[in-house]
Amino acid sequence: MSDDETYVLYLAVMLTGLKFTRFVGGSASDAFKMVFGSITFDIGDGKGPNPTDGNCSTTSGTISCNNAPDIGTAVHEMFHSFDKRYQELSSGDGDLLASNYYPYEWVADGNYQSGGYKCSDDNCLAHPPDYPGYDSSEAFANLGENWVLGTSGIDPEHFGFADNIAGQNLNNWMNWMMPTFLSNMGLGLR
């Protein structure tokens, strides 16, 4: 990987960690480690998915990509990792993923899955609704991607929420649910 590609991953980690400092305190790096644990990036080593299925595949703790991801895709994949980490650490939720709580009616509602964001294509959604395999897990990762990057100042024309009821509902849902997710994971809230 080039220095620029490494920097994109570093920036994605730091911005994601920074978003979580308001819930768990500490530095961006400390917050990221607390919430996400250890994540390994396997880039271009043949461990990514079949390229016709997309660039990246994520398990808890490992993000494997055929090519170095852009910042949106990197953050999106981190929220897939969060989804799986929630499943591992949550108490009393059985085998549920965090994305299982994403309102099902929003998954198929174009007002939420395209109209709730500043754009509806792969410039601001790593997995747009018209891509194969779109489900609540992808909707949740798209939400996390825009929740983190929408307040970062990185490409404000594309990342973030639309100024409409769907955009407000998406942002509010994540702000409301994240403390519950973190508490269920046994992470101390500030």
C-alpha positions, 0 to 999 in steps of 0.5 A: 500500500502507498503512503496515501492509501495508508493515510486514508485508513488512518484518517478513517480510524481517527475520525471514527474514533473521534465520533465515539469520544463523546460516548466513551471519552478518551482520545480518538485512538483510545475510543476506537480501540474500546469500541472496535477492538483490534481491526486488521486491514488486509488489502490486495492480498487476495483475501477480499471477496470475489470482485464481482461481489464488491471490493471488501469483505468484513468479519469481526476484526478483519477488513479484507479488500481487493483494493485500497478503499476510499475513506467512505468505504473504509468507515462503512466497513468499520460499521460492519465490524461494529455490527459483528462486535456488538453481536459478540459483546452485547449482553441479553441480545442473543445473537442479534447484530446492531443492524437488527435494530435498524428500522426494517421499514427504512431498508426498503424506503427510498426516502430513507435509503437515498433521500435521507443522505446528501446523495444516493450513489457510491459517492456517499454510500459505499453500498447504494440500495440498488447494489446486489445484497442490500439489506439492513446490515448494508443500510446500517453501515451506510448510516455509520459512514455518513454519521461519522463523515458528515460531521468531519468536514471531509467532502461535505458536499457528499457525506452527511444527511439531507436536510429533510425529515428522513435525514433528520430521522437517520441522524437522530436514530443513530445518536439515540441508539449508539449509547444503548449499543455501547451500554449493551456491549459493556462499554463504559459511557461517560 
